[in-house]
Amino acid sequence: MRRAPTILHLDMDAFYASVEQASKPSLRGKAVVVGGIGPRGVVATASYEARRFGVHSAMPTAQARRLAPHAAYLVPRFSLYRAISGQVMELLGRLSPLVEPLSLDEAFVDLEAGGTAWDSASARARGERLRADIRAVTGLSGSVGLAGSKMLAKIGSEEAKPDGLVVIEPGTERELLGPMPVRTLPGVGPATGDHLRRAGMTTVAHLAEAGEDELVRLVGRAHGLSLYRMALGLDERPVVSDRDAKSVSVEDTFDVDLHDRVRVRAEVDRLAERCVQRLRAAGRSGRTVVLKVRRYDFSTLTRSETLRGPTDDVSVVREAAGRLLDAVDTTGGVRLLGVGVTGLADFTQEDLFAQAGPGAGVDAPVALPDEPAAAAEPAPPQAPPDSAATARKERRYQAGHDVRHAAYGPGWVQGSGARRVTVRFEEPGSPVGRVRTFWLDDPDLEPSDPLPLVPGGRREASS
């Protein structure tokens, strides 16, 4: 543990959703949900406005639609998120050579190693300057935690959300942690949290009072020792700059054992989609799909399948996980399921895998709060396109993605269906735009690259 709060944790606020709100003036201050928008889609990020309705990441999109039917549901634009993440990571790199990215929107920084902070005052000043620089360069907000350890810095950034900064002074750790729920500590998931609750431990103070021996008895030696140290606020993990993940995985433990084989397969499909979302968020692809099954008797089976090349295609991962499940006996019930991808790479071999072509599905129009999707739309063309236009290959436009029209300029897709696409013509910094509807094969309408959030692409951060 350090004597000064010189470990910084940055967490961008509702990153994907905030990017979409910043780039689409009509969505600012409104509920936005980013993720898979199909019947089996999963929420990647929800704006704070959507969270007020109970929507959160990893929730099935169908459930989110029931909670927030008037939210805007958008397909992720990972190329834009990666570009903005690169700008943020460049700012962090100016603070220290030791930057440990955890995802596109989250990272640890060792300010002491960079000589940019040495006590509480300098650490706070550096954190505030970083937040200002991020806003200047990207137009977005981030929350910062500063502490003497990684665990406490991350807890600090959570306490700072949204758009704030919290400094945890060394020596105050136990006082701060004591009243917090046990789930606050890293590695305490729903199953462990429930197990501790049944033992009468609901706060971090309860863990510290229980002692090392009791925690080892309850959750095993490795986890028990770790829990006890964390409850005391002890964490000696260094910030590691060369953090190359070997795998990406997700798993769920079920409150009641699953017996229905159809339900088990549906859960595997859902986990595969969540796994691919994390894979894409990290800008990676993988070659080996891994299935983990913990049965009713706590026996754990792991099965894997190696593909012909790296992929980040959700259908490929889902089908591979399904094949692995077919070879597993789930008689008696399933307690836990997990899907992972290993053999990571920075590229895909898309030519090896068939992609869904046009007509594989349509996106429902994006309904803005208090505004029907079709509001202010001129009537679409009533006559069918001519034979030449019909012969052209129709494009498929995804909700939230960028387009450009020869006459109306840049805009974004509010939705598509019935061979038509609805577009709102606006861009970052513009007034709220008008909505128009076109045929999918309109020659004047083309997909386009995202526009920068800050005019001119970026502004120089302060030194």
TAZIDA-V385756 format. One record per residue. N is the residue number from 1. RES is the residue in three letters. PHI is phi as a letter, one per 20 degrees, with the letter a starting at -180 (999 if undefined). PSI is psi in whole degrees, 0 to 359 (999 if undefined). Layout:
n=(N/N)
res=(RES/RES)
phi=(PHI/PHI)
psi=(PSI/PSI)
This chain:
n=(1/2/3/4/5/6/7/8/9/10/11/12/13/14/15/16/17/18/19/20/21/22/23/24/25/26/27/28/29/30/31/32/33/34/35/36/37/38/39/40/41/42/43/44/45/46/47/48/49/50/51/52/53/54/55/56/57/58/59/60/61/62/63/64/65/66/67/68/69/70/71/72/73/74/75/76/77/78/79/80/81/82/83/84/85/86/87/88/89/90/91/92/93/94/95/96/97/98/99/100/101/102/103/104/105/106/107/108/109/110/111/112/113/114/115/116/117/118/119/120/121/122/123/124/125/126/127/128/129/130/131/132/133/134/135/136/137/138/139/140/141/142/143/144/145/146/147/148/149/150/151/152/153/154/155/156/157/158/159/160/161/162/163/164/165/166/167/168/169/170/171/172/173/174/175/176/177/178/179/180/181/182/183/184/185/186/187/188/189/190/191/192/193/194/195/196/197/198/199/200/201/202/203/204/205/206/207/208/209/210/211/212/213/214/215/216/217/218/219/220/221/222/223/224/225/226/227/228/229/230/231/232/233/234/235/236/237/238/239/240/241/242/243/244/245/246/247/248/249/250/251/252/253/254/255/256/257/258/259/260/261/262/263/264/265/266/267/268/269/270/271/272/273/274/275/276/277/278/279/280/281/282/283/284/285/286/287/288/289/290/291/292/293/294/295/296/297/298/299/300/301/302/303/304/305/306/307/308/309/310/311/312/313/314/315/316/317/318/319/320/321/322/323/324/325/326/327/328/329/330/331/332/333/334/335/336/337/338/339/340/341/342/343/344/345/346/347/348/349/350/351/352/353/354/355/356/357/358/359/360/361/362/363/364/365/366/367/368/369/370/371/372/373/374/375/376/377/378/379/380/381/382/383/384/385/386/387/388/389/390/391/392/393/394/395/396/397/398/399/400/401/402/403/404/405/406/407/408/409/410/411/412/413/414/415/416/417/418/419/420/421/422/423/424/425/426/427/428/429/430/431/432/433/434/435/436/437/438/439/440/441/442/443/444/445/446/447/448/449/450/451/452/453/454/455/456/457/458/459/460/461/462/463)
res=(MET/ARG/ARG/ALA/PRO/THR/ILE/LEU/HIS/LEU/ASP/MET/ASP/ALA/PHE/TYR/ALA/SER/VAL/GLU/GLN/ALA/SER/LYS/PRO/SER/LEU/ARG/GLY/LYS/ALA/VAL/VAL/VAL/GLY/GLY/ILE/GLY/PRO/ARG/GLY/VAL/VAL/ALA/THR/ALA/SER/TYR/GLU/ALA/ARG/ARG/PHE/GLY/VAL/HIS/SER/ALA/MET/PRO/THR/ALA/GLN/ALA/ARG/ARG/LEU/ALA/PRO/HIS/ALA/ALA/TYR/LEU/VAL/PRO/ARG/PHE/SER/LEU/TYR/ARG/ALA/ILE/SER/GLY/GLN/VAL/MET/GLU/LEU/LEU/GLY/ARG/LEU/SER/PRO/LEU/VAL/GLU/PRO/LEU/SER/LEU/ASP/GLU/ALA/PHE/VAL/ASP/LEU/GLU/ALA/GLY/GLY/THR/ALA/TRP/ASP/SER/ALA/SER/ALA/ARG/ALA/ARG/GLY/GLU/ARG/LEU/ARG/ALA/ASP/ILE/ARG/ALA/VAL/THR/GLY/LEU/SER/GLY/SER/VAL/GLY/LEU/ALA/GLY/SER/LYS/MET/LEU/ALA/LYS/ILE/GLY/SER/GLU/GLU/ALA/LYS/PRO/ASP/GLY/LEU/VAL/VAL/ILE/GLU/PRO/GLY/THR/GLU/ARG/GLU/LEU/LEU/GLY/PRO/MET/PRO/VAL/ARG/THR/LEU/PRO/GLY/VAL/GLY/PRO/ALA/THR/GLY/ASP/HIS/LEU/ARG/ARG/ALA/GLY/MET/THR/THR/VAL/ALA/HIS/LEU/ALA/GLU/ALA/GLY/GLU/ASP/GLU/LEU/VAL/ARG/LEU/VAL/GLY/ARG/ALA/HIS/GLY/LEU/SER/LEU/TYR/ARG/MET/ALA/LEU/GLY/LEU/ASP/GLU/ARG/PRO/VAL/VAL/SER/ASP/ARG/ASP/ALA/LYS/SER/VAL/SER/VAL/GLU/ASP/THR/PHE/ASP/VAL/ASP/LEU/HIS/ASP/ARG/VAL/ARG/VAL/ARG/ALA/GLU/VAL/ASP/ARG/LEU/ALA/GLU/ARG/CYS/VAL/GLN/ARG/LEU/ARG/ALA/ALA/GLY/ARG/SER/GLY/ARG/THR/VAL/VAL/LEU/LYS/VAL/ARG/ARG/TYR/ASP/PHE/SER/THR/LEU/THR/ARG/SER/GLU/THR/LEU/ARG/GLY/PRO/THR/ASP/ASP/VAL/SER/VAL/VAL/ARG/GLU/ALA/ALA/GLY/ARG/LEU/LEU/ASP/ALA/VAL/ASP/THR/THR/GLY/GLY/VAL/ARG/LEU/LEU/GLY/VAL/GLY/VAL/THR/GLY/LEU/ALA/ASP/PHE/THR/GLN/GLU/ASP/LEU/PHE/ALA/GLN/ALA/GLY/PRO/GLY/ALA/GLY/VAL/ASP/ALA/PRO/VAL/ALA/LEU/PRO/ASP/GLU/PRO/ALA/ALA/ALA/ALA/GLU/PRO/ALA/PRO/PRO/GLN/ALA/PRO/PRO/ASP/SER/ALA/ALA/THR/ALA/ARG/LYS/GLU/ARG/ARG/TYR/GLN/ALA/GLY/HIS/ASP/VAL/ARG/HIS/ALA/ALA/TYR/GLY/PRO/GLY/TRP/VAL/GLN/GLY/SER/GLY/ALA/ARG/ARG/VAL/THR/VAL/ARG/PHE/GLU/GLU/PRO/GLY/SER/PRO/VAL/GLY/ARG/VAL/ARG/THR/PHE/TRP/LEU/ASP/ASP/PRO/ASP/LEU/GLU/PRO/SER/ASP/PRO/LEU/PRO/LEU/VAL/PRO/GLY/GLY/ARG/ARG/GLU/ALA/SER/SER)
phi=(999/e/e/c/f/d/d/d/c/d/c/f/f/l/g/g/f/f/f/f/f/f/e/c/g/f/d/f/m/d/f/c/c/d/r/f/d/f/f/d/f/c/f/e/b/c/f/f/f/f/f/f/e/n/f/b/f/m/e/g/f/g/f/f/f/f/f/c/f/e/f/e/d/c/e/g/d/f/f/f/f/f/f/f/g/f/f/f/f/f/f/f/f/f/e/a/f/d/c/d/f/d/a/f/c/b/a/e/c/e/f/f/f/e/m/d/b/b/b/f/f/f/f/f/f/f/f/f/f/f/f/f/f/f/f/f/e/d/m/d/d/c/d/c/d/c/b/e/b/f/g/f/f/f/f/f/f/f/f/e/f/e/l/b/b/c/d/d/f/g/o/d/g/f/f/f/f/g/f/f/f/f/f/f/f/g/n/e/e/g/f/f/f/f/f/f/f/f/e/n/d/d/c/f/f/f/f/f/f/f/n/f/f/f/f/f/f/f/c/n/f/f/f/f/f/f/f/f/f/f/f/e/n/e/b/d/f/e/f/d/f/e/d/e/f/e/b/c/b/c/b/c/d/e/f/c/g/e/d/f/f/f/f/f/f/f/f/f/f/f/f/f/f/f/f/f/f/f/f/f/f/e/m/c/c/b/d/d/e/c/d/d/c/d/e/g/e/m/f/d/d/c/c/b/c/e/e/f/a/f/b/c/e/f/f/f/f/f/f/f/f/f/f/f/f/g/e/d/e/d/g/o/o/c/e/b/c/b/c/c/c/c/m/f/b/e/b/c/d/f/f/e/c/f/d/f/e/g/n/f/r/c/e/f/g/f/e/e/g/m/b/f/g/e/g/m/f/f/f/f/g/e/e/f/f/f/f/f/f/f/f/f/f/f/e/d/d/e/g/n/e/e/b/b/d/g/e/e/n/f/a/b/f/e/r/b/r/l/m/c/c/d/c/d/e/b/b/g/n/e/f/g/e/e/d/c/c/c/f/g/e/g/f/e/d/c/f/b/f/f/e/f/f/d/g/n/n/a/d/f/f/f/e)
psi=(138/160/356/149/69/11/124/137/123/133/112/141/118/57/299/314/322/322/316/320/322/328/350/95/328/347/356/130/7/162/125/133/125/132/198/128/3/180/336/18/162/142/127/313/145/140/163/329/322/328/334/338/1/5/136/166/151/2/141/136/326/319/320/320/327/323/322/73/339/4/160/125/117/147/135/149/80/329/321/317/319/322/317/321/320/322/318/315/330/320/319/323/338/341/329/151/346/92/126/94/137/332/189/333/17/138/154/149/133/97/328/319/332/356/21/353/145/350/183/317/314/326/316/316/319/321/318/321/321/314/320/320/319/318/322/321/322/343/6/167/151/152/142/134/138/130/181/1/163/315/312/327/319/319/322/317/327/319/333/345/146/150/51/184/134/130/125/109/132/135/346/7/309/323/320/313/327/306/356/150/152/332/348/329/142/139/357/97/190/318/312/320/318/321/317/323/319/336/6/14/108/343/165/325/323/322/317/321/327/324/163/315/318/320/322/319/323/317/8/163/306/310/321/316/318/316/317/316/318/323/332/358/17/128/111/9/130/161/125/118/325/75/87/106/139/340/164/130/159/152/157/138/133/140/325/134/139/129/332/118/325/318/320/315/321/321/322/317/316/318/323/320/318/321/316/325/317/321/313/323/328/358/31/170/168/158/335/126/133/134/133/129/120/121/178/330/15/4/139/128/138/128/148/156/127/127/176/341/169/144/154/27/119/324/324/314/318/316/322/317/324/321/321/322/325/334/6/133/114/15/132/339/157/127/325/144/144/147/132/166/129/183/52/149/168/16/167/162/71/334/344/347/130/133/153/131/185/143/358/346/165/154/135/146/145/117/121/150/132/18/113/150/330/3/137/11/135/156/134/164/135/331/143/154/161/171/327/318/322/326/336/146/124/140/161/120/131/143/128/347/163/144/168/135/142/327/323/349/206/149/189/153/121/335/168/157/159/37/22/158/134/128/136/124/99/169/167/129/352/167/168/132/169/159/135/156/139/163/148/327/22/122/342/354/128/147/151/168/152/149/151/147/327/129/135/1/316/160/149/134/158/150/999)
